[in-house]
Amino acid sequence: MNAEDAIFGTPLVAAARGGHTEVVAALLRKDEVWPDQHSQRDTPLTAAVNGGHLECARLLLDYRNKDIAQKLVATPQQSHDENCAHGHRMPSDDALTLASKRGDVELVKLLLARGADATGGREGTCDTPLTAAAANGHAACLKEILAAGANVDGVARWAGRTALVAAAESDSSDALECCEILLQGGADPNFVSTGVVGRRLGYGAVHAAAARMDSAMVKMLVAHGADPNLKTYDGDGAFNLAVWQGHLPVAEYLASL
């Protein structure tokens, strides 16, 4: 029941990954099955969440042994010395961060209701639940995570950025809405990223928005207190970045301040 296959892991992990609700339910009825067992990359819960399988996740969180069910919420995927998208070693994400990256608001709600830590972002990870949602333009998930008590200025350790900087770096069509939500939630508009990974190291939100030639976002950030003269680690201001990108509207606006 708990044998591990080199590719698919245990039967429970494989069933959860595939969204096979009836199989998951049948396995969980067996006393000899260990639902908290890591297999290859995933726990059963992270496998279900990664696949967007809400009912499989619910079954695992409803497991009769509440101590084990709570452990599943807090346990990340296995690292196995894997790299993040930027090539840096990192432990893998917890279930809430995975759900936030997917933008699956129902999974986010379920995990938060079952005690998932809204702050997330264990040592070495590239994202917290909040930065994961912001970076991918998932405004509805942002609202749920903030409402659950996440620190709006929480810093993702490897990336060294807050959710506001992540939203400003994002190419998502909903990035502006995410910035607005975070600013209304009290996000620091002048935080400058400090990490070793990211699209633009040593940038604040206003730098990222100017470099992406996003006039509306630059104006929103300045209206909420962003310093247009804030410097990057390399000593560049938002005006310089807009000029280098050849974006006249942003450059003219910043020059007028």
N, C-alpha and C positions, 0 to 999 in steps of 0.2 A: 504493500500500500504506500510505502514511503521511499521506494527505490527511485534512484535518480538516473534519468537518461541524459546523455552528454549534451543533447540539444534542447530538449523540452523541459527538463527538470522532473519534479515529482508529478504523479498523475493529477494532484490537486492544482499545482501551478499551471500545468498544461491546460486543464479544463477551465481554470479562471482566465487564462490568457485568451482562450478561444471563445469565451463568453457562453460556455455550455452550462447553463444554470442547473439543469436537472442532474448533471453529472457532479457538479460541485455539491449540490444538496445531498446526493447519495453518499458521496465520500465523507462529508461532514457528519453523517449519522454513524460512521464507523469509529469506535473508540480508539482503534489503533492508528488512525490518521492523525498526523501532527500538523495542524493548520499554520503554525508559526515557523515551520521549517524553511530555511533559505534553500533555494535550489538555483544553481547557476547564477543568473543576475537577479532574479525576482523572488519576493515573497508572494504567496497567493494574492494578497491584497494589491501590491504594486502591479502585479501582472494584470489583474482585473481592471484597475484604474487606468493603466497605460493603454488598454484596449477600449476604454470607455464603456465598460460593462457594468452598468449601475446595479442591476439585480444580483450579479455575482458578488459585487462588493458588499451589498446589503446582507447577503447570506453569511459572508465571512464575518462581518461586524456583529451579526446576530448570533454568532457561535455561542453555544451554551456555557462555555467556560469564559466568563467575562474578563478574567485576568488576561487570558490569551488574546481575546478580541481587542482589548485595549493595547496590548503589546503590538499587535499588527498595525494599529494606527500610527504608532510612534516609530516603527522600524523601517529604515530606508531599504532601498535595493542594495544588493551586494556590490562592492566596488570592483573586485577582481582586477585592480590596477588599470581600470579603463580610463579613457580620456574624455573630457568634455568636448564640446564643439570647437573650442579654441585650442585643443591639443594639450590641455593641462590635466594632470591626474586629479581625480576627485572622487569622493564617495558618491554614490548615486543618490537620487532624490527620494524624499519621503513621499507618501501617497498624496498628500495635499498639494505639494509643489507640482507633482505630475498632473494632477487634475487641473491646477491653475494654468499650466502650460498648454493643456488641451483646450482650455476655455470651457470646460464642462461644469457649468454652474450647479447642476443637480448633484454631481459627485462632490463638488466643493461643499455644498450645503450639508450633504450626508456626513462627510468626514468631520466637518466642524461640529455638527450636532453630536457626534460620537467622541468628541474630545480631542480632535487633532489640534496640534499647536499652531496657531495662526502665524506665529513668528517664524517657525521653521528655520531653514538655512543652517544645517549643521556644519561643523568645522570642515572647511575645504570645499564646500559646495559653491557652485557658480550662481545659484539663485535661492531666494526665499520664495514662499508662495506669492508674496506681494510683487517682488521684482519679476517673477515668472509671468504673472498676469499682465503686468504693465508692459513688459517687453514684447508681448504678443498681442497687445491691444484688446485684452479681454476685460472690458469695463464692468460688466456684471459681476465677474469674479472679484475684481478689485473691491467693489462695494461690500460684498459678503465678507471678505477677509478683513477689511477695515472695521466693519461692524462687529466682528468677533474679537477685536482688541489688538490687531497687529499694529506695531509701531510704524507709523507712516514714514519715518526716516530710518527704518531698519536697514542695515547695510549688508548686502550679500558679500560674503567674505572674499572669495577669490576675485570676483569682478570689482569689488570695492565700490559699488554704486548703490544708490537708493532707487526706489521705484520711480521717482520723478525723473532721474537721469535715464533710467531704462526706458521710460515712456518717450522721453525726448529723443533718444537714439533710434526709436522704432520707426519702421517704414509702414506700419499698419495704418489703415484708413481711420482707425479709431484712436490713434495716438493722442490727438488733441483732446478728445473726451476723457481719456485716462489722465492726462495732465491736469485737466480741470478738476476732476474728482480728487486727485491727490493734493492739489493746491487748496481746494476748499477744505480738505482734511487737515491742513496745517503743515504741509510738506515744506521743508527748507528749500527755497528757490536758488540758494547760493552754494549748495553742497558741490564739491568737486571730487570726482571719482578718484579712488586711491588704489585700485586693485591692479593685478597683473594680467588680467584678461579683459576684453571688452572691445567694442568697435572703435572707441576713441578714448584712449587712456588720458587721465588728467583733465577731463572735460567736466564742466558743469552742464546743467540742463540747457542754459541759454547758448552755450557753445555748440552743443549737439544740434539744437534747433536751427541755429544760424548756418552750421555746416550742411544741414539737410535742406537749407533754403526754404524753411517753413515760416513765412511771415506771420501767420496767425498765431503760431505757438510762441515765437519770439515776443510778440506784443502781449500775449497773455502772461508770459513769465515776468516781463518787465512790470506789467500792471499789478502783479502780486509780489513785487519786491525784489525781483532778480536784478542784480547790479550789472548794467550793460558794460561796465568797465572791468568786470571780473576777468582775471587772467587764467589761462590754462597752465599746466605744469611747464609748458614751453614758453610761457610769457605772451601768448596771443590772446587778444580780446575777440569778442563776438564779431565786431566790425571787420577785423582783419580776415576772419574766416569767411564772412559773407563776400568780401571783396575777392578773395582767392577763388571762391566758387563762381564769381561773376554774376552774383545775384543782386541787381540794383535795388529792388524794393526793400530788401532787408538792410542793405548797406545805407540807403538813404534814411530809413527810419532810425537806425542806430546813430547815424551822424547828426540827426536832428535833436537828439536828447541832450 
